[in-house]
Amino acid sequence: MPSPLSILREVFGYNAFRGPQEAIVKHVCAGGDALVLMPTGGGKSLCYQIPAIARQRAGHGITIVVSPLIALMHDQVGALHEAGVEAAFLNSSLSGEEANAVEQCLRRGDITLLYAAPERITTPRFLAQLDALHAQGQLSLFAIDEAHCVSQWGHDFRPEYRALTVLHERYAGVPRMALTATADALTRADIVERLQLEDAQQFVSSFDRPNIRYTIVEKKDASLQLLRFIQREHTGPDWQDSGIVYCQSRKRVEEVAKNLCDAGIAALPYHAGLDSAIRQKHQNRFLREEGLVMVATIAFGMGIDKPDVRFVAHLDMPKNIEGYYQETGRGGRDGQAAHAWMAYGLNDVVNQRRMIDESPAAEDFKQAMRGKLDALLALAEATDCRRVRLLGYFDETYTSAEDGQVRLTCGNCDNCLQPPEIWDGTEAARMLLSTIYRVKQQSGMSFGAGHMMDILRGKATEKVSQYGHDTLSTFGIGAHFSEVQLRGVLRQLIALGALGVDAQAFNTLYLTEASRAVLKGEVSVRLRASVSAPADRKGDRKAKGASGTSKPAPLVLDDAGQQRYDALKAWRAEVAKSHNLPAYVIFHDATLAAIAQAEPQDLQALQGIAGIGAKKLEAYGDEVLRVVALPA
């Protein structure tokens, strides 16, 4: 069997594997089953693409890749073709004639990797084709991408993944690997059970994405806060970063996209309510153009390979940490700096609780979802390092990349960069809980957060007076607390489980078992004071981009190098357009920057640059040298 390292160099143009890639590749090449957990941008695709090439060259036949998204299949197959690998996909975007042509190639063994959706793979027709390949000894490997979709505990459960157990039952001797970027211990165990991977070796990479900066802000005017964030951090006089903004509702997506466009920021909406052709058009534009912001529901994103997404923003809180991690992980896949920004408030907490409580799921599932939401609330309310908290959720201790020592701060989240002022909210918490208790005692009714805050702050509204709540002993005793402070206390109490929200009764509040410890003063409630926005760093970004009209390269280049980089990007854009592929499929920005820096004079000098394999050198080498040699 050919060496995996030789394939990495020859086909993909890289001289060394990253992290656990080599161990995974060797294990699978040898016919072992594997469960691979690797963060987005960590190089999961190579973990099955290289074994697929190696095993086919050794006579083992074709690799079947289970992929849930048509767009991802198209771009990954396009990228493999660019690298000189025979690959194809079968999905609903093909005509009957095109699908038949792919199936004929499959039967002849002319394909190294075939991508297909789980619902197609488990059809009688497709299984019959696999049976024929298996009988000829030409079924080499099954790679199940986005494997968290098989688990009800995962953030993107898809029932059709459950039927993939047929692969083990029907083709027991064919190695299988399941891959995902996000799975906590519960989801991981479910993947193993559902896909019958009990004997598979597990490869769990670090969940840390050190290039991503985490920022979570208290929601005040979310649309304005988002606009200021993008203007301050991700736009310049003649450039705009690519980014993704997640919203909970379709209506909100449309509103935010319009607001950004009105403010001069190029933005597109994406949600399930749009016509499929419009969704596809917007997704293609986002993948193929620079400087676009996609405003979307969570219907957008899985498998998006765009490497230069510089920020991911959440205007509404996700359901759990896995969803948050998966979505923020779509930023900075190229290893360059990216920003994960979220605004959240009390209504987010209440809405997420309501959705769980009102779901038709079994109580044990609801309880698990509440626990996952609580973990995300704890991350949002944290006053210590966000990264330490985030990694801790995945049972990982944060260690320094420099010396491997355990660290309590990362230096790249809002709490580390601007440690918040902390205030003791225990007194306010006890007042709020006492008010809720007394209101219930007096009237036998429950009320919402706004009403409770009005009582505590001494606001004799019509509703407060109507129910006689202005006569309660707690009326006005918290007048020295602001509404912002009390909302923070309420969020913290809900996060602690010391306060419940009844979704069936108009989001009214009620005491829980955990309320008692807070009322007795046995549990303290510490909160962040409102902090000002981070210092404006736009000036720094401008300085880096001073040499030319486009954004600076991901390497420090002199003026001539930057001009070569700009010329290479313009050439790449034309090639990508003619091939109907995203630009990064032709060459990554880092490869173009390395070319611009090296200023190669011949093909031999070009051959040693990372990201240029044999096929790309043959296809594009002369053109790249021509562009590099152009006068400035």
C-alpha positions as MATLAB code, in Angstrom:
seq = 'MPSPLSILREVFGYNAFRGPQEAIVKHVCAGGDALVLMPTGGGKSLCYQIPAIARQRAGHGITIVVSPLIALMHDQVGALHEAGVEAAFLNSSLSGEEANAVEQCLRRGDITLLYAAPERITTPRFLAQLDALHAQGQLSLFAIDEAHCVSQWGHDFRPEYRALTVLHERYAGVPRMALTATADALTRADIVERLQLEDAQQFVSSFDRPNIRYTIVEKKDASLQLLRFIQREHTGPDWQDSGIVYCQSRKRVEEVAKNLCDAGIAALPYHAGLDSAIRQKHQNRFLREEGLVMVATIAFGMGIDKPDVRFVAHLDMPKNIEGYYQETGRGGRDGQAAHAWMAYGLNDVVNQRRMIDESPAAEDFKQAMRGKLDALLALAEATDCRRVRLLGYFDETYTSAEDGQVRLTCGNCDNCLQPPEIWDGTEAARMLLSTIYRVKQQSGMSFGAGHMMDILRGKATEKVSQYGHDTLSTFGIGAHFSEVQLRGVLRQLIALGALGVDAQAFNTLYLTEASRAVLKGEVSVRLRASVSAPADRKGDRKAKGASGTSKPAPLVLDDAGQQRYDALKAWRAEVAKSHNLPAYVIFHDATLAAIAQAEPQDLQALQGIAGIGAKKLEAYGDEVLRVVALPA';
ca = [
       0.000    0.000    0.000;
       1.377    3.454   -0.872;
       2.606    5.672    1.952;
      -0.029    8.103    3.275;
       2.639   10.797    3.536;
       3.580   10.369   -0.126;
      -0.107   10.816   -1.072;
      -0.359   13.914    1.129;
       2.621   15.444   -0.678;
       1.848   14.282   -4.209;
      -1.922   14.895   -4.301;
      -2.528   17.687   -1.804;
       0.854   19.428   -1.753;
       1.522   19.342    2.006;
       4.731   18.080    3.578;
       3.410   16.998    6.966;
       0.232   15.886    8.701;
      -1.358   17.998   11.428;
      -2.139   16.771   14.935;
      -3.641   13.262   15.003;
      -4.219   13.080   11.219;
      -1.338   10.675   10.614;
      -2.416    8.225   13.323;
      -6.013    8.263   12.038;
      -4.987    7.780    8.414;
      -2.652    4.874    9.193;
      -5.300    3.169   11.350;
      -7.972    3.411    8.650;
      -5.588    2.481    5.833;
      -4.899   -0.734    7.762;
      -8.642   -1.501    7.799;
      -9.558   -0.278   11.303;
     -12.844    1.352   12.313;
     -12.594    4.862   13.777;
     -14.596    7.575   15.504;
     -12.956   10.932   14.765;
     -13.750   14.086   16.723;
     -11.839   16.989   15.242;
     -12.731   20.686   15.352;
     -13.952   22.481   12.245;
     -10.945   23.445   10.149;
      -8.823   20.687   11.694;
      -8.559   18.668    8.481;
     -11.207   15.947    8.922;
     -11.689   15.434    5.163;
      -8.084   14.346    4.644;
      -8.606   11.683    7.313;
     -10.816    9.709    4.914;
      -9.666   11.061    1.544;
      -6.090    9.822    1.914;
      -7.125    6.303    3.082;
      -9.590    6.220    0.166;
      -6.772    6.938   -2.313;
      -4.311    4.580   -0.623;
      -6.750    1.691   -0.319;
      -7.917    2.017   -3.919;
      -4.328    2.041   -5.185;
      -3.843   -1.147   -3.153;
      -6.805   -2.755   -4.956;
      -9.494   -2.434   -2.267;
     -11.921   -0.435   -4.401;
     -14.186    2.534   -3.762;
     -14.906    4.660   -0.672;
     -18.486    5.738    0.033;
     -18.798    9.081    1.838;
     -22.070    9.785    3.658;
     -22.711   13.522    3.465;
     -25.969   15.341    4.294;
     -25.578   18.390    2.055;
     -25.726   18.801   -1.710;
     -23.614   21.987   -1.727;
     -20.869   20.356    0.322;
     -20.784   17.313   -1.971;
     -20.433   19.535   -5.041;
     -17.559   21.579   -3.631;
     -15.675   18.630   -2.119;
     -15.892   16.654   -5.364;
     -14.766   19.777   -7.237;
     -11.791   20.151   -4.885;
     -10.826   16.485   -5.400;
     -11.005   16.907   -9.179;
      -8.699   19.918   -8.886;
      -6.269   17.686   -6.965;
      -6.479   14.975   -9.617;
      -8.657   12.506   -7.700;
     -11.577   10.728   -9.375;
     -14.658   11.516   -7.309;
     -18.388   11.902   -7.888;
     -21.653   12.484   -6.057;
     -25.155   11.120   -6.340;
     -27.907   13.476   -5.236;
     -31.125   15.119   -6.399;
     -29.266   17.866   -8.288;
     -28.337   15.358  -11.032;
     -30.553   14.534  -13.983;
     -31.473   10.884  -14.591;
     -28.898   10.697  -17.376;
     -26.161   12.177  -15.179;
     -26.995    9.816  -12.287;
     -26.851    6.814  -14.655;
     -23.428    7.926  -15.865;
     -22.145    8.077  -12.270;
     -23.577    4.626  -11.538;
     -21.818    3.191  -14.600;
     -18.512    4.650  -13.368;
     -19.247    3.118   -9.990;
     -19.766   -0.334  -11.498;
     -16.563   -0.056  -13.558;
     -14.545    1.006  -10.521;
     -13.552    4.320  -12.105;
     -14.263    6.360   -8.939;
     -12.125    6.694   -5.820;
     -14.723    8.445   -3.640;
     -18.495    8.606   -4.092;
     -20.476   11.101   -2.004;
     -24.146   10.404   -1.279;
     -26.812   11.408    1.243;
     -27.838    8.888    3.931;
     -31.386    8.542    2.588;
     -30.022    7.526   -0.846;
     -27.476    5.072    0.517;
     -30.141    3.042    2.315;
     -32.439    2.631   -0.730;
     -32.776   -0.907   -2.185;
     -31.319    0.268   -5.525;
     -28.173    1.715   -3.973;
     -27.700   -1.226   -1.612;
     -27.915   -3.586   -4.580;
     -25.066   -1.656   -6.211;
     -23.042   -1.883   -3.000;
     -23.786   -5.627   -2.856;
     -22.280   -6.046   -6.309;
     -19.157   -4.074   -5.395;
     -18.778   -6.006   -2.149;
     -19.041   -9.335   -3.983;
     -16.141   -8.224   -6.211;
     -14.053   -7.097   -3.222;
     -14.305   -3.505   -4.420;
     -15.986   -1.853   -1.422;
     -13.114   -0.248    0.453;
     -14.395    2.120    3.173;
     -17.457    3.915    4.550;
     -16.877    7.464    5.841;
     -19.866    8.889    7.730;
     -19.449   12.657    7.909;
     -21.356   14.902   10.360;
     -21.890   11.789   12.487;
     -23.498   13.729   15.356;
     -26.642   13.750   13.176;
     -27.270   10.139   14.273;
     -27.777   11.127   17.909;
     -30.967   12.468   19.466;
     -28.690   14.256   21.953;
     -26.819   16.015   19.141;
     -27.664   19.546   18.029;
     -28.672   18.516   14.502;
     -30.424   15.147   14.783;
     -31.460   13.584   11.459;
     -33.500   10.363   11.688;
     -32.247    9.091    8.308;
     -28.791    8.632    9.853;
     -30.224    5.897   12.112;
     -30.732    3.619    9.102;
     -26.960    3.592    8.458;
     -26.653    0.628   10.831;
     -27.335   -1.428    7.685;
     -23.751   -0.748    6.571;
     -22.306   -2.727    9.471;
     -24.948   -5.422    9.336;
     -24.650   -5.966    5.578;
     -20.919   -5.314    5.011;
     -19.350   -6.307    8.320;
     -15.825   -6.621    6.929;
     -15.701   -3.140    5.367;
     -14.025   -0.554    7.645;
     -16.127    2.394    8.753;
     -15.231    5.762   10.174;
     -17.570    8.332   11.702;
     -16.459   11.962   11.783;
     -17.807   15.037   13.575;
     -16.572   18.374   14.854;
     -18.841   18.484   17.882;
     -19.970   15.859   20.363;
     -20.081   15.893   24.140;
     -19.750   12.625   26.082;
     -23.491   11.874   25.828;
     -23.590   12.396   22.061;
     -20.349   10.471   21.570;
     -21.728    7.433   23.388;
     -24.899    7.616   21.293;
     -22.905    7.720   18.039;
     -20.991    4.602   19.084;
     -24.185    2.744   20.000;
     -26.296    3.830   17.010;
     -23.608    3.133   14.407;
     -22.369   -0.021   16.169;
     -18.836    1.331   16.524;
     -18.129   -0.251   19.911;
     -14.843   -1.718   18.626;
     -13.760    1.437   16.786;
     -10.703    3.346   17.947;
     -11.637    6.835   19.108;
      -9.507    9.809   18.092;
     -10.513   12.894   20.066;
      -8.617   16.066   19.161;
      -8.491   19.185   21.259;
     -11.660   21.241   20.920;
      -9.662   24.436   21.236;
      -9.776   26.906   18.347;
      -7.075   29.322   19.541;
      -7.554   31.690   16.598;
     -11.187   32.403   17.564;
     -11.871   35.261   19.980;
     -15.033   34.760   22.059;
     -17.151   37.763   23.042;
     -20.590   37.636   24.700;
     -22.414   40.900   25.408;
     -25.593   41.800   27.221;
     -28.381   42.421   24.732;
     -29.613   46.017   24.720;
     -30.319   47.030   21.121;
     -29.086   43.888   19.390;
     -29.336   45.151   15.804;
     -27.395   48.311   16.628;
     -24.867   46.353   18.696;
     -24.295   44.003   15.757;
     -23.871   46.869   13.311;
     -21.346   48.604   15.579;
     -19.434   45.339   16.021;
     -19.164   44.756   12.263;
     -18.287   48.386   11.531;
     -15.671   48.537   14.291;
     -14.015   45.148   13.808;
     -14.747   43.862   10.319;
     -14.942   46.655    7.760;
     -12.507   49.159    6.336;
     -12.720   52.013    3.865;
     -12.542   49.624    0.911;
     -12.984   46.093    2.298;
     -15.451   44.043    4.298;
     -14.940   40.714    6.019;
     -17.050   37.672    5.250;
     -19.236   36.712    8.190;
     -22.286   34.783    9.344;
     -25.046   36.191   11.571;
     -27.412   33.690   13.189;
     -30.965   34.652   14.180;
     -33.721   32.482   15.631;
     -36.613   33.429   13.350;
     -37.081   33.909    9.617;
     -38.615   37.334   10.171;
     -35.608   38.428   12.199;
     -33.262   37.194    9.459;
     -35.008   39.381    6.880;
     -34.997   42.427    9.179;
     -31.316   42.145   10.088;
     -30.195   41.544    6.489;
     -32.093   44.669    5.408;
     -30.685   46.744    8.277;
     -27.135   45.759    7.372;
     -27.691   46.508    3.677;
     -29.189   49.892    4.564;
     -26.022   50.617    6.555;
     -23.834   49.828    3.540;
     -22.825   46.282    4.557;
     -23.332   43.655    1.848;
     -25.639   41.053    3.406;
     -27.891   38.217    2.211;
     -30.762   36.414    4.000;
     -30.997   32.619    4.255;
     -33.794   30.607    5.849;
     -36.074   27.661    5.056;
     -38.941   29.967    4.071;
     -37.090   31.253    1.015;
     -37.531   29.606   -2.365;
     -34.941   26.846   -2.764;
     -33.475   28.514   -5.859;
     -32.924   31.758   -3.930;
     -31.356   29.870   -1.024;
     -28.984   28.103   -3.409;
     -28.129   31.363   -5.163;
     -27.350   33.106   -1.868;
     -25.263   30.189   -0.624;
     -23.291   30.073   -3.871;
     -22.645   33.811   -3.723;
     -21.460   33.557   -0.115;
     -19.064   30.706   -0.975;
     -17.747   32.273   -4.164;
     -17.569   35.997   -3.353;
     -15.528   37.867   -0.785;
     -16.888   40.314    1.756;
     -20.461   39.043    2.097;
     -22.388   38.599    5.340;
     -24.902   35.758    5.456;
     -27.771   36.407    7.871;
     -29.386   33.063    8.554;
     -31.267   30.663   10.738;
     -29.460   27.475   11.707;
     -30.753   26.021    8.420;
     -27.496   27.443    7.037;
     -24.016   26.289    7.804;
     -23.404   22.577    8.247;
     -20.483   21.575    6.065;
     -19.761   25.122    4.883;
     -16.075   24.928    3.975;
     -15.468   28.629    3.305;
     -12.113   29.186    5.037;
     -12.074   32.982    5.311;
     -15.180   33.619    7.441;
     -13.823   36.241    9.813;
     -16.740   36.459   12.236;
     -19.769   34.491   13.386;
     -22.369   36.474   15.319;
     -25.400   35.273   17.255;
     -28.275   37.707   17.787;
     -30.200   35.003   19.659;
     -28.842   32.382   21.995;
     -28.460   28.846   20.544;
     -30.008   25.820   22.241;
     -26.803   24.419   23.689;
     -23.024   24.610   23.742;
     -22.634   22.045   20.955;
     -24.705   24.225   18.621;
     -22.786   27.334   19.687;
     -19.433   25.600   19.208;
     -20.393   24.147   15.819;
     -21.700   27.483   14.540;
     -18.825   29.621   15.858;
     -16.432   27.030   14.431;
     -17.400   28.112   10.922;
     -15.184   31.132   11.469;
     -11.436   31.077   10.897;
     -11.145   27.682    9.209;
      -7.957   28.960    7.539;
      -6.282   29.392   10.922;
      -6.343   33.184   10.725;
      -7.949   35.332   13.427;
     -11.742   35.156   13.654;
     -14.354   36.480   16.062;
     -17.285   34.713   17.750;
     -19.677   37.385   19.009;
     -23.020   36.860   20.743;
     -25.630   39.168   22.263;
     -28.067   37.580   24.685;
     -30.604   38.638   27.261;
     -33.320   37.469   29.619;
     -35.826   36.863   26.813;
     -33.393   34.452   25.157;
     -33.290   32.402   28.335;
     -37.072   32.422   28.693;
     -37.661   31.554   25.015;
     -35.250   28.623   25.045;
     -36.816   27.272   28.246;
     -40.267   27.605   26.713;
     -39.275   25.719   23.559;
     -37.952   22.839   25.644;
     -40.988   22.749   27.939;
     -43.473   22.907   25.066;
     -41.768   20.279   22.918;
     -43.573   16.910   22.590;
     -40.392   15.041   23.576;
     -40.133   12.593   26.468;
     -39.311   14.020   29.883;
     -35.816   12.465   30.040;
     -34.964   14.163   26.734;
     -36.317   17.491   27.991;
     -34.261   17.163   31.145;
     -31.106   16.527   29.125;
     -31.855   19.564   26.950;
     -32.370   21.727   30.048;
     -28.987   20.620   31.319;
     -27.357   21.544   28.005;
     -29.077   24.945   28.034;
     -27.922   25.529   31.608;
     -24.332   24.907   30.526;
     -24.656   27.523   27.782;
     -26.201   29.981   30.242;
     -23.286   29.425   32.580;
     -20.893   30.198   29.713;
     -22.796   33.376   28.840;
     -22.923   34.560   32.457;
     -19.300   33.610   33.215;
     -16.957   36.259   34.548;
     -13.884   34.063   34.099;
     -12.230   32.768   30.899;
     -14.758   31.751   28.228;
     -12.337   29.327   26.572;
     -11.625   27.476   29.816;
     -15.389   27.108   30.366;
     -16.063   26.032   26.781;
     -13.356   23.370   26.772;
     -14.404   22.210   30.232;
     -17.839   21.350   28.838;
     -16.130   18.879   26.494;
     -14.124   17.447   29.408;
     -10.939   19.161   28.249;
      -8.538   21.153   30.418;
      -7.150   24.271   28.756;
      -3.378   24.142   28.398;
      -0.906   26.582   26.913;
       0.237   25.809   23.362;
       3.714   27.087   24.271;
       4.575   24.953   27.321;
       1.640   22.559   27.779;
       0.885   23.940   31.230;
      -2.677   24.202   32.543;
      -3.970   27.763   32.218;
      -6.982   29.541   33.721;
      -6.891   32.373   31.176;
      -6.536   32.293   27.389;
      -5.840   35.936   26.538;
      -8.253   35.769   23.584;
     -11.768   36.196   24.987;
     -13.589   39.259   26.257;
     -13.246   38.279   29.925;
      -9.480   37.827   29.621;
      -8.896   40.920   27.483;
     -11.195   43.169   29.533;
     -11.802   41.552   32.939;
     -15.303   42.660   33.947;
     -16.097   44.425   37.169;
     -17.956   42.068   39.473;
     -20.709   42.980   41.890;
     -22.409   40.889   44.547;
     -26.007   40.361   43.478;
     -26.910   38.075   46.383;
     -28.994   40.732   48.165;
     -30.898   41.559   44.968;
     -31.437   37.841   44.300;
     -32.918   37.269   47.764;
     -35.177   40.305   47.322;
     -36.448   39.018   43.986;
     -37.114   35.523   45.296;
     -38.841   36.969   48.375;
     -41.038   39.113   46.136;
     -42.039   36.118   44.012;
     -42.856   34.164   47.172;
     -44.954   36.976   48.682;
     -46.849   37.657   45.448;
     -47.800   34.006   45.239;
     -48.841   33.971   48.911;
     -50.959   37.087   48.630;
     -52.778   36.491   45.349;
     -52.252   32.804   44.625;
     -51.030   33.821   41.164;
     -47.711   33.922   39.331;
     -46.389   36.842   37.294;
     -43.590   37.553   34.829;
     -40.193   39.179   35.232;
     -41.247   42.751   34.394;
     -43.976   42.762   37.044;
     -41.616   41.452   39.724;
     -39.013   44.087   38.911;
     -41.648   46.826   39.048;
     -42.640   45.732   42.571;
     -39.066   45.527   43.799;
     -38.132   48.912   42.315;
     -41.256   50.569   43.724;
     -42.997   51.343   40.439;
     -46.722   51.628   41.188;
     -47.911   50.667   37.712;
     -51.617   50.113   37.035;
     -51.097   46.353   37.179;
     -49.095   46.505   40.421;
     -51.787   48.624   42.072;
     -54.624   46.515   40.625;
     -53.393   43.416   42.442;
     -52.422   45.297   45.597;
     -48.777   44.442   45.169;
     -47.789   47.954   46.182;
     -48.680   46.938   49.746;
     -46.177   44.081   49.882;
     -43.274   44.383   52.313;
     -40.819   44.067   49.412;
     -42.389   46.931   47.409;
     -39.653   49.474   46.673;
     -36.913   47.863   48.773;
     -34.797   47.347   45.638;
     -35.216   50.849   44.236;
     -31.429   51.280   44.280;
     -31.019   48.496   41.713;
     -31.325   49.314   38.007;
     -33.497   47.269   35.671;
     -30.336   46.114   33.864;
     -28.928   44.821   37.170;
     -32.122   43.005   38.097;
     -32.390   41.386   34.667;
     -28.848   40.128   35.155;
     -29.830   38.703   38.547;
     -32.873   36.987   37.031;
     -30.733   35.426   34.283;
     -28.271   34.180   36.875;
     -31.019   32.696   39.052;
     -32.484   30.862   36.062;
     -29.003   29.647   35.112;
     -28.504   28.362   38.661;
     -31.875   26.610   38.584;
     -32.961   28.741   41.546;
     -35.830   30.193   39.526;
     -38.213   28.512   37.112;
     -40.120   29.860   34.106;
     -43.571   28.444   33.370;
     -43.912   28.511   29.583;
     -47.511   27.281   29.790;
     -48.522   30.281   31.915;
     -47.210   33.227   29.905;
     -43.610   32.860   31.090;
     -44.418   33.458   34.736;
     -41.769   32.879   37.389;
     -41.852   30.340   40.204;
     -39.545   29.210   42.999;
     -37.686   25.896   42.838;
     -35.989   23.637   45.380;
     -32.735   25.491   44.702;
     -34.373   28.825   45.650;
     -34.157   27.942   49.334;
     -30.345   27.992   49.450;
     -30.231   31.453   47.854;
     -32.915   32.810   50.201;
     -30.937   31.498   53.182;
     -27.768   33.165   51.935;
     -26.022   29.807   51.432;
     -25.408   30.510   47.729;
     -23.920   33.781   46.528;
     -24.845   35.380   43.220;
     -21.982   37.260   41.609;
     -22.501   39.114   38.343;
     -20.642   41.258   35.870;
     -21.195   44.987   35.892;
     -22.089   46.432   32.495;
     -18.824   46.994   30.642;
     -18.126   49.404   27.837;
     -17.479   48.210   24.310;
     -13.899   47.131   23.488;
     -11.564   49.837   22.287;
     -11.912   50.613   18.595;
      -9.257   48.571   16.786;
     -10.252   49.617   13.290;
      -7.156   51.786   13.058;
      -4.917   48.745   13.525;
      -6.729   46.857   10.773;
      -6.376   49.841    8.423;
      -2.662   50.054    9.052;
      -2.191   46.404    8.099;
      -4.054   46.952    4.847;
      -2.308   50.161    3.833;
      -0.558   48.706    0.776;
      -3.354   48.461   -1.767;
      -7.092   48.420   -2.036;
      -7.793   44.886   -0.816;
      -7.385   43.235    2.549;
      -3.832   42.311    3.562;
      -2.509   38.825    2.874;
      -2.319   36.256    5.702;
       1.484   36.777    5.686;
       3.375   40.011    6.224;
       4.327   41.121    2.711;
       6.121   44.181    1.396;
       4.314   46.404   -1.097;
       5.505   44.386   -4.104;
       4.491   41.129   -2.413;
       1.046   42.513   -1.636;
       0.638   43.512   -5.283;
       1.598   39.989   -6.388;
      -0.918   38.599   -3.887;
      -3.682   40.872   -5.216;
      -2.868   39.839   -8.793;
      -2.938   36.144   -7.855;
      -6.324   36.571   -6.153;
      -7.735   38.270   -9.241;
      -6.414   35.443  -11.453;
      -7.788   32.797   -9.055;
     -11.229   34.443   -9.110;
     -11.379   34.109  -12.899;
     -10.326   30.456  -12.803;
     -12.839   29.652  -10.044;
     -15.636   31.350  -11.962;
     -14.846   29.380  -15.125;
     -14.873   26.115  -13.109;
     -18.021   27.065  -11.142;
     -16.196   26.537   -7.861;
     -15.401   28.666   -4.801;
     -12.018   30.383   -5.104;
     -10.512   28.520   -2.134;
     -11.005   25.199   -3.965;
      -8.447   26.379   -6.549;
      -5.920   27.681   -3.982;
      -6.262   28.822   -0.380;
      -5.313   32.395    0.524;
      -2.345   31.044    2.515;
      -0.999   29.307   -0.605;
      -1.343   32.489   -2.676;
       0.379   34.489    0.060;
       3.241   31.976    0.191;
       3.604   32.211   -3.604;
       3.595   36.026   -3.451;
       6.250   35.978   -0.746;
       8.501   33.400   -2.454;
       8.228   35.025   -5.913;
       9.107   31.703   -7.629;
      10.925   31.863  -10.928;
      10.318   28.301  -12.142;
       8.115   25.244  -11.588;
      10.630   23.618   -9.266;
      10.479   26.569   -6.867;
       6.680   26.531   -7.062;
       6.517   22.816   -6.304;
       7.731   23.209   -2.730;
       4.933   25.585   -1.661;
       2.267   24.121    0.628;
      -1.049   23.455   -1.112;
       0.357   22.798   -4.581;
       0.090   19.119   -5.470;
       1.213   17.462   -8.699;
      -2.087   17.985  -10.566;
      -2.353   21.665   -9.615;
       1.275   22.253  -10.534;
       0.604   20.741  -13.960;
      -2.683   22.591  -14.446;
      -1.775   26.026  -13.102;
       1.995   26.243  -12.665;
       2.813   28.168  -15.836;
      -0.099   30.579  -15.325;
       0.920   31.273  -11.709;
       4.489   32.026  -12.781;
       3.141   34.370  -15.465;
       1.002   36.287  -12.943;
       3.856   36.527  -10.442;
       6.169   37.903  -13.135;
       3.741   40.642  -14.239;
       5.090   44.172  -13.686;
       3.508   46.063  -10.757;
];
